[in-house]
Amino acid sequence: MYDIAIIGLGIAGLEAALSAAKNGLKVIAFEKNEIGGSYLNFNSIPTKTISYSSQLLKKIEKSSKLGINLFAKPGYNWQIMLDRKIEIVNKFSKLLNSELNENITVVKAEAELFINYNEIEIYADDNIYQAKNIIIATGFKLKELAGLPFDGEFVVKPEDMFKKIDVPKRIAIVGSGSIGLEWAQILSDLGSEVKIIEIEKHLAFNYDIELQKRVEKILKSNKVQIFKNDHIVRVSNDQIFLKSGIAFDVDCILVTIGNEPNPCKISINGCTEQFLIKPQDDGSCDIDNLYLVGSAFCGSFASHEALFQAKNVINKILFNKEIENKISPYIINISPQIATIGVKEQDVDLFDGYEIRKISLSSLPEYWCDDSQDGMIKIVIKDETIVGAHIVSKNASLLISMFSILINHKIKLDEIENMMFPLPSLAQGVLEVLKSEWKGYLSALGFLPLLAVFSILFS
């Protein structure tokens, strides 16, 4: 019998397997596809690889003002971009496989759970396995548009983009989460005619309201057409018809409307499937010693959230340690990057002691030296601590990581003001935003004298 069985070796399953093995546990893991899951094989790493090439092309096109002369118009080779993506994925795949040491048995097959009350057996590759603890880390599956199932050619997933021989000349992207927005900029950088269709009133719906406006401005500068508060009602041949009455032709439709848990195959005798799949906040289920992590727990988990939750579950199994709750940062890897964490401007009540401060990064010499586009840092403050941060900048992913530390450790403003950062650097923006003028501040107590003044003036 194994100490831990892990079903799925994506980012969460790998973290669980490696952490358990590091602590001396005997681990068996099941993976029917490639190790690394969507993070390594067709989402985060592949998309960022292609994005780097497309953003570099745009920079080269503007190089003359930096004193660099080109003797030919810059262009791109889609196949070389794809080959580079494959090369990078293969390198990381070999690295991950090398880390799966002798304490981890990997079975390259689909696993099915057979549950009889609290007795669990694992069926895979015509064998039966048992473990003291089982972690389901089977990741997510993409949501489909009603009436428009994925076909790999006309209605496609993000991973299907890497299988295309040529970059589509005309494409509609449905949904404006991070992957959809990243592909919108990639394809527009490469010369495609890109249209985004978003059912909500704003792009990047879960981001700060100012970041939503910046995202739209960035994409429009790339000649991306945006249709908000709209959706597809009909498709005829290559023509899309929207609810607004607008119609246009496309070569394909890229659907990025969200994820849902990818279920593990389960045969149940003695309890219902509905009873089984009720996860608790700590990843456990109604079945003893059975856990769900990452997107198997919640289809909308980001990769870093999945990894963090896997660590928590292993700590619970090993040390009965309580779950740690952290505020998670998020990024959109366009140029400039968009990053957010914590409380958003549209969610705060300025009458309840919140304060908002903001700076333009054009005030920092580093930004001018690197010929960066206009960016900004905005923070939300309460009780002398930062509770939210929202950034538009190159390397925003690094800046938001700094704010993640400050927010999750509840470091006071006076402590931050006494920190030191190198010059010139964008990190200096952390200190500069603290010195900026307040955009808004009204405490409940501070508002009372104001009411008294108005009552005197207008009585």
N, C-alpha and C positions, 0 to 999 in steps of 0.2 A: 504493500500500500504506500502511496505517495503522501507527502505532507500537504502539498498543494497541487491542484490541477488547474490549468489556465486554458480557457477556450478562446483562441484568438491572439495573435501576436502582432497587433498594431502597436501604437505608441503606448497605450495603457497596459496591454498584456505584456509587452516587453519590459516595462518598468516593474511590473509586479513580479515577473519571472526572475529578473536580475536581482531585485532587492531581496526576494525570498532566498535565492541561492547564495547570495552574499552573506546571509545570516545563517547559513548551514542547513537550510531545509532542502528536502528532496523534492524536486519539481518536475512535473510533466506538463508539456504544453502542446496544444493541438492547433494547427493552422492549415487550412485547405488551399489558401492562395499564397501570395508572396509575403515573406516576413517584412514588417514595417507598415503594413496596412495602407490606408488612403494617404496618411501623412507623408510617407516616403514614396509611394509608387504612382499616385495620380492626383494628388491634391497640393498640399503645401509646398513641398520641395520641388516637384516638377514645375508648378506654376511660377514659383519665384525664380527658377532658372531661366524660363522663357522670358519672364518680366525683365530680368536683368539685361538680356539681349535687346529687347525692344526699347527700354529706357536709354541704353547706351546709344542706340541708333539716333534717337531724338537729340541727345547731347552732341553727337558728332555733327548733326545737321546745323547746329548753332555754334560750331567751334570757331568760325572765322572771327567773331568778335573777341575771342580769347587769344587771337594772334596765331591761330593754327590754320594753315592753308591746305586745302584738299585739291587734288588734281583730277578728281572724278567725283561724280555725285554718289554719295553713300547709298548702298542698297543692302539687302539681306538675303540669306539663303535659309529657307525654312527647314530643309532637311538637315543642314548642319546644326541648326538650333536644336532639333529633335535628337540628333545624335549626341550632342553635348548633354542633353537632359538624361538620356539613357546611360551615358558614361558616369554622370554624377550619382544617379540612382544606384547603379551597380557598385560603385565604390562604397557607398554607405551601406548597401545590402551586405557586402562582404565583411565590412566592419562589424555590423550587428551580428552576423552569423558567428564571427570569431569570438564574440563576447558570450555566446551561449555555451557555457562551460560544461564540465562533466557532471555537475549537479543538476543539469537541466536536460531532460529527455524530450526531444521534439518529434512529434508524430505528424507527418505531412498528410493529413486526412481530415475530413469533416467529422466533427464530434456530435453525438446525440446523447442527451441525458435521459435516463430512465429512472423515474422517481416513484417510489412506493412509500408514501408518507415521508419520513425523514431519512429513508435509506436511498442513496443515490449511486447509480452505476453509470459509467461513461462507455458508450459504444463507439468505436472508431477503427477503421481498417480491419474489420472482422475480428476485433479483439475487445475484451472487456477490461476496464481499468477502474480502480477505486482510489479515492483520496480523502484525507481528513477534512480538507477545505477545497471548495471549488469557486473559481472566479470566472464569470462570464464577461469577456471583453471582445465581443463580436462586432463592435463598431456600429456604423450607421448605414442606412440606404437612403438614396435621394428620393425626395417626394416628386411625384409625377404631376403634370398638368392634367386636369380632368378632360378626357376625350383625346388627349395627345400623348400616348405612351412613348417611351424612348424606343427609337428604332436604330440608333447608331449612325444614321446618315442625315436625315432631315431634322428630327427632334433628338438632340444629343445631350449627353452629360458632359461635365468638364473633362473627364478622362478620355472621352471620344475625340476631343480636339487634338490630342496627341497622335491620333491615328489618321488624321486627314493628310492627304498627299500635298495639298495646297492650302494656303490661308483663304478662307471664304471671303469673297468680295463684298457680300452683303449679309449681315447677320443681325438677328434680333436676340437680345439677352433678356430673359424673363426673370425678374428678381434682382434686388440690389444689395445683397449681402456682400461680404468681403470678396468671395470668389467671383461673383458676377461682375463686380466693379473692377477687379484686377484684370479679368479677361476683356472688359470693355476698353481699358487703356492699352493693354497689349495689342489688341487687334486694330484699334484706331492708330496706334503708333506705327503699325505695319501697313497702314493705308486702307484698311477695310472701312466700309460704310456701316457704322454701328448704331443700333437703336436699342435703348433700354426701356423695358416696359415694367412699371412698378405699380402694384395695386394700392399701395399706401400713398399718403400725401407727400412723403419725403423719401429721398434715397437714404440708404444707411439708417433705416428707421430707428434702430436701437441706440444710435449715437447722439451726442450732444447736438442741440439745434444749430449751433454755429458751425459745427463740423459738417452737418448735413448740407448747409449752404455752400461750404467750401468744396465739398466733394462735387457738387453739381457744377460749380464754377470751373473746377479743374477739368472735368470731363467735357464741358461745353467748349473749353479752349482747345480741346482735341477734336472738335467737330462731332462729338457724340450727340445724337438726338435723344431727348429724354421725354417719355410719356408717363406722367405721374397720375395717380388716382385713376388708373385705366387697366384694362386687361383684354386678353384675346377672347373673342366670342366665336370666331370661325376661321378656319384655314381652308383655302381652296387652291389646289395645286401648290404653287410657291407664293401665294398671296395671303397675307395676314389681315384680318379685319378686327379692329378694336371696338370696344364699347362706345368710345367717343365718336365713332363714325369714320375714323382715319383708316386707310388701307395702304399697304405697300408690299412690294415683292422682296423676298429674302432667299438666300441660298440655304440657310439652315436656322434653326431655333435652338439656342443654348438655354437650358432650363436650370436655374439656380434658386429655387424657391424654398430651400430648407431641407433638413434631414429628419429622419425618424429612426428609432432603434432598429438595428438589424437582428431579428430574433434568432436565438440558438434553437436548434431542433430539440423538442422536448416531448417525450412520451410520459404521460402521467397516469398513475393508477392509485386512486385513493384520495386525490385532491384535484381541484380544477386548475386549469392554466391561468385563469384570472386571479386565483388566489396566490399563485406562485409569483407572478410578475409585479408585485407591489413592492418596489424598493423603498427602504428607509433612507434617511438622510446620510447615514454612514455607509451606504452601499449594500447593507445586508437585506435579506428577503424574509418572507414568512417561513422559509425552509431553513433549518439550522445549518450553519457553516456554508451557506451559498450566498455569493456576493455578485453584484453587477457593478462594473466600473466603466468610465468613459461614456461614449455615445451609446453603449448598450444600456446604460443607466438612464441617459437622457440624450436623445438624438442631436440636440443642439450644442453639445459640449465641444469647446475648442480643444485643440491638441494639448496645450499646456494645462488645461483644466483636467483633462483625462489623465495625464501623467501625474498630476498632483493628487488626484483622487486615488489612483493606484497605490501611491506611497502611503496614503492614509489607511487604506484597507489592509495592506501588509502590516503596518504598525498596530492595527487593531488585532489582527490574527496573532502576531508575535508577542505583543506587550499589553494587549487589551487597552490600548491608548485611545482616548476619546478623539473623535473627528475634529480636525482643525478647519475652521472656516476662514477663508481668505477672500479679499476683494480682488477680482480678476481683471487684468488689463486686456485690451483687444486692439488689434491693428488692422488697417487696410493697406496692403502693400502696393499702393500706387505712388506716383511721383508728383508732389512730395507725399510722404507717408502721412497717414491719418492714424492717430492713436487716442485711446480713451480709457479712463478707469474711474469708477466710483460715481458719485452724485453728479447729475447733469443739471445744466442751468434751468431747463424747462421743468425740472422736478423740485426745485427749491422754493421755499417761501421766504422772501426777504424780510418778512415781518417776524421770523422766528430765529433771528440771530445768524443767518447765513450771510456770507460776504463773497463777492466775486471780484477777482483781480485778473488783469490780462495785459500782455505785452505783444507788440509786433516784433518778430525776430529780425526784421530789417534794422532794428536798433543795435544789433550785435555785429561787430566787424567780421566775425567768422562767416556770417551769411553772405556778405558782399564779396569776400575773398573767393568763395566757392561758387559764385554766380548762381546762388539758389533763388528759387521763387519765393515770393512773400509767404511767410508763415507766422504762426502765433502760438503762444502758450496761454492757456486760461486755467485758473484754479478756482475751486470752491472751498471756502474756509468756514469752519464752525468750531467754536470753543478753542481757538488758537491752534488748531490742527487742520491740515489739508485733508478734505474728505472726497475731493474729486479733481481730476486733471484731464485736460483735453488739448491735443497738440496737432498742429499741421506743420510738418518740417521734414527735411531729409533726416534720416536716422531717428525718426520719432519713436521707433521701437526701443532704442536705447534710453531715450529720455523718459518714456513712460515706465520703463523698468525701474529707473531711479525713483519716480513718483510712487510706484508700487511699494517700494521699501518704506518710503516716508509715510504713506497712508496706512499700510498694514501694521506698521510698528508704532503708529500714532505719535510720531515725533513732533514735538512742539515747534512753533515757528521760530522762537528765539534760539533753539538749538540749530535749526537749519541755517539761520542767518549767520551763525558762527562757523559754518562749514567753509571749506576752501576748494575751489575748482580751478583747473588750468585755464590760462588765457593764451590765445583766443580759442574758445570752444563754445559749442552750443550748450554745454552743461552750465555755463555761466547764466543762462536763461532762467535756471531754477532760482537763483538769487535775485535776478532782475525782476522777475514777476512778483516777488514778495515786496519789492520796493515800489511797485507800480501803484498808480492811483486807483482807488476803489471804484469799481463799476456800480456797485450797489451794496448798501448796508443799512438795514433797519432792524433793530432789536425790538422786541415787544415793549420793553421798558422805555427805550429811546423814543418810541412813537407816542407815548403818553403826553410828554411836554408839547409835542407838535400839535396834538389834538387840542390842548389847552390854548395854544396861541391862536389856532383857527377859530375856536369858540369865542375868544375875545374880539378878534378882528371882525367877525361876521355876526356878532350878537346885536 
